């Protein structure tokens, strides 16, 4: 009778948490050496070094007198650590979970699923309250007020929401949710991964929730279509992959959308950039610079794009193009477009390149691409170079120089009969600025480079670095300490800033 499947088993595994890497200690000066030893002062024997000057946690030094066992011991701990079983639900949560498993089958016998689907969560909770009371009386279970409210919530989440995922989606500290099959879910908090306490009853339960997410945006996921990109109602990005491609069961990856829009000033307050960098990026957004935001997965490219877009003039018509719409612009004249995957017959696909070409006929002032991955790069460059100044996009790349190389390769993926030199010149003429963002090993996200594309010299694209983040050291808590430096160069894009009246702040921020 139940559509939710069987009760899950209680076994599972947990990856060990290795903590934060700490910096190695400084060098240690060798003690005075005996005069009659062979090798001279340049090659003293190891036993001649004074080990008493080294900390208690270090047991050996290298040939230069620098301690090394501290780092090696940590590596040994990783190699010998045995994975422990994951922690189970405890206390109040465990009791509510146990009662839910008893109540849900009886509740489904009394509820019409089609009628329940037409109600909101609040209305369904009101309808459930007396029915839940009847079921609890039959089972001879007595609950206090807090337990009854918690039980109502989890039951409504099962029927109308996303089941166990609702708890994680409502946690503001969680940025990413990664479901690796029904028995293992990881979350990211402050840049660090940790194991969540939720589990799903079985694979059917998890697959049902994945299908509910995809169906809400008109997409499907099953064995014939095992891959899907979707989004939640709040704009959070979702990727689903199901068996047979995923060997551990259905996998769901959710990049949560921030409820509070992040601005450039907030990013400066977080330490992601300096005040001068924030000022320059404000000028770049308002002066219609053509901007490429480069970075790795989870480095904050979309967040930076959202923050930059807040500087767009409200009178401009902006069109955004994405695979799964997650940009949230604050402008009144904003039109989001989204791609469409092929149907079961392999027809009807609408790609980003198709939407970019169509957007050029929609009288846009700016075109913003969520991400470029292929031949649509040429269409975007054409838009940037034909009167659509201020266009922006993101790209996966490790540095500004690699970003330019990837763009050249993407244009050539379109089988265009264009020489490489012409492609490079098109990029140099179109792109004004490359913003490099990175997620560092301590979990922090930093703007590491702001690079300006100057032009061509021969067949090479010439760039100049305006701002740079330089690593200094780590503090006692493992946090990376660095310095944002301005290179003191006059930007070549100053003419664009002058046309919008921002010449002075642009120049002062760079010098």
Protein Blocks (a to p, Z undefined) as FASTA:
>chain_A
ZZnbpaddfbdcddddebjadddddddddddddfkbghijmlccfklpcfklpcfkbcbd
cfkopafklmmmmmmmmmmpccddddddehjlmmmmmmmmmmmmmmmmmpcfklmmmpcf
klmmmmmmmmmmmmmmmnopacdfklmmmmmmmmmmmmmmnojmlmmmmpmkbmbdcdeb
jkbccddeehiacddfbdcfblmlmmmmmmmmmmmnopacdfklmcccdddfkopacddd
ddfkbmnbpadddddddfbacdfklmmmnopacfklmmmmmmmmmnopacdddddehiom
mmmmmmmmmmpcfkbccddddfbdcbdcfbfbdcddddddddfkopaiacfklmmmmmmm
nopabdcdfbacblmlmmmmmmmmnopghiacddddfbfklmmmmmmmmmmmnopacdfk
lmmmmmmmmpmbdcdddddfkopacdfbdcddfbdehjaccdddfbdcddfbdcfkopac
dddddehiacfklmmmmmnopmmmmmmmmZZ
